Amino acid sequence: MFAGLRFLVQFFGATYLLLNLFPTAAAISCVPNPAYTIPALPSSNPLLNPLRAALDSAFLELLESDKAARKAVYEDACTSDLDSEQEGVICRLETGEEIKDRSSGGAPLFANITSFSIAVTTKEELVYEFHHSAEVQGRAGTGVAIDKDLHGHEQEVLGSRRPGRKIVDGDTAYRIASCTKVFTVLALLLEKDINWDDPVTKWLPELRGPEPTPADDDYGSKSELEELEEVERLINHVHWESITLRSLASQLSGIARQYGIFDLLQTAPENWQGRLERLGFPPVHDEDDVPRSDGRGDQSISREDFLKGVKWQYPIFAPNYQSTYSNTGFILLGMVLEKMAGRKYTDVIAERITRPLGLNRTTFTTPHDRDAVIPAVPNDWDWGNEINMPTGGLYSTAYDTTTFLRSLLRSDMLTEEATNKWLHVQSESPGLYGFYGMPWEIFRTARATSDGRAVTMINKGGDLAGYHSRLAIIPEFGVGASILIAGKPEALPPLRATLDEVLLKVMDGILRHWTEKMYTGTFVARGKLNSSLELGIAETGGLEVKRWISNGTDFLDTIVKVFEYPPLESNSTMQGMQARIFPTGLKRTQKKIEQSVAVGEVWRMGLLTIEDADPVFGSEFCMGDADEGAYAGRAINEMILFKDGDGRLEKVTIPVLKVELVRKTKWMEWIEGTRGLVGQLGL
């Protein structure tokens, strides 16, 4: 009963939030961001209640939809009881593909064999978590073995029985795969005096190539075709001297994704070579053409053999020409880190990141099964060796990953300036809205904000067999989130889409509501000076200058006339435009009479054009120009906002006009009204 009541409260609460906090977006060009400042948001802040309700409602709905889809398939294909813990596991695995066609949106969670943990943090603390435990768990490895089914019949199964932790929580260990790359780059950022524009060959001289001329004694023992191939390899190998540390970290090196792992001669059984030749592949005469293992399964590779093999790989792109994802690049960065620090990579990560942040469950050592979630699908729980640690070796938990994200939001490990620089785009991905950072996968969207404002999500995903993860921070909203999955990869897209959409929409609404409460109002000059400023929430969201009077003059119209918005005309006004102010991240101090210092937020005003028609071709580009001109050396659009102890805006100073405006109180309104009445009566 109580669970049902909780669901209804969450559903209607979330529905109310969506209907009332997110008005329909209007067509406004080039909306600046961020639109708001971020309040302190500990878990106890009631502002976060709508977020928790909306997320709970959305994830419960996903699970219900998934259960209904599975039930429809299994009732047709399986005879076992779906509610039992182990019954029907083989049947469910075999019929899993059918679920895709019957589930909502074609993207099921496979929740019976997929566990997941989702956690959200603000700068202050963890504010939300949701965990789901699969009813069927416990296969580790990717090898085929003979086992017995639940009826005692022998059959081939993948992996060995490993139940792991049956009920997942915030301390349950998952593999986070390529999310490890974030730790690798951070450890390098913490290296004193690192130069990201150093060529990788400065630190790994083994990659330097010889002169592109084959030795004379190589000739005669090989065919003409083989000799030409060798010359080609010497000439066309990767130009390592042109690849910098920045190129590697931002996926611009142009080198191959892996070494050996995708090569059929390395991954396939020995007796496959003949079959491959019959399928059209040429014979291989030189064993040096067969890549050595990169550490898959029981095989391993030394540092020397890895560098030797990678050195002669053919490039995908010219250096810095086009982005292409490369795990090899981060293995090399791990080697560079070892060279710089003079210690093993795993020791450096522990010394610089996991121990200082208290990430006690984030490790390169395989956790004990009792702390792990091990899915009932082929998985890489036990896979890995030293060579792969920098690109995907970490295990972690929901609590540890959000602690790590919180440290980034607060700039605990780097200065705020260095953190901001780290989160910026380095290269473009093939899509319209995606970019690479170092090593971030950055996504920008305007679909979830009330004013069509683009918001940037800084992400890093990770995938190994059976494990799928995503770390994300949204600096504009001051939140971070992690998704950790053990099970089917199909679960990630619906979980990610649900989390992102709710998080963006609800946080935009929360900050809009908070800004309306704490920042809006009328601010007036003291004494007889007729100057005032009225701040309100724009119809589409954001803080808008509704009215600005300077010494009895409409100052917004003055700005329009002076700076030609539109081209200078005597009757130019603000019609068809909106004056929005936005924070700059800067602070300004002001001495008070008692010699104490007040710290204000620096905001800037921008004039936005309201579009009535579809934008013309090319107008999608928005120039980042927040400077509206100056007068006597002071910016015309700069305002300094000072807040009281409760965080409410109490005073606005406008340096260019040399005026200080204070919040208009009810007492001031009463006095003003009384003066007006006295004037009317002629007293």
Secondary structure as UniProt FT lines:
FT   HELIX           2..21
FT   TURN            43..44
FT   HELIX           46..48
FT   HELIX           49..77
FT   TURN            82..83
FT   TURN            87..88
FT   HELIX           89..99
FT   TURN            100..102
FT   HELIX           104..106
FT   TURN            111..113
FT   STRAND          115..122
FT   STRAND          126..132
FT   STRAND          139..148
FT   TURN            150..151
FT   STRAND          154..161
FT   TURN            170..171
FT   STRAND          173..175
FT   HELIX           177..179
FT   HELIX           180..189
FT   TURN            192..193
FT   TURN            196..197
FT   HELIX           200..203
FT   HELIX           205..207
FT   HELIX           216..218
FT   TURN            219..220
FT   HELIX           224..236
FT   HELIX           240..242
FT   HELIX           245..249
FT   TURN            250..251
FT   TURN            261..262
FT   HELIX           264..267
FT   TURN            270..271
FT   HELIX           272..278
FT   TURN            279..280
FT   HELIX           287..289
FT   TURN            297..298
FT   HELIX           303..311
FT   TURN            319..321
FT   HELIX           328..341
FT   HELIX           345..349
FT   HELIX           350..354
FT   TURN            355..358
FT   TURN            360..361
FT   HELIX           369..371
FT   TURN            381..382
FT   HELIX           386..388
FT   HELIX           389..392
FT   STRAND          395..396
FT   HELIX           398..409
FT   TURN            410..411
FT   HELIX           416..422
FT   STRAND          427..428
FT   STRAND          434..436
FT   STRAND          441..445
FT   TURN            450..451
FT   STRAND          455..464
FT   TURN            465..466
FT   STRAND          467..474
FT   TURN            475..478
FT   STRAND          479..486
FT   HELIX           489..491
FT   HELIX           492..518
FT   STRAND          521..525
FT   TURN            527..528
FT   STRAND          532..537
FT   TURN            539..540
FT   STRAND          543..550
FT   TURN            551..552
FT   STRAND          553..554
FT   HELIX           555..562
FT   TURN            563..564
FT   TURN            570..571
FT   TURN            575..576
FT   STRAND          577..591
FT   TURN            593..594
FT   STRAND          597..610
FT   TURN            617..620
FT   STRAND          630..631
FT   TURN            632..633
FT   STRAND          634..635
FT   TURN            636..637
FT   STRAND          638..643
FT   TURN            645..646
FT   STRAND          649..654
FT   HELIX           655..657
FT   STRAND          659..663
FT   HELIX           666..681
//
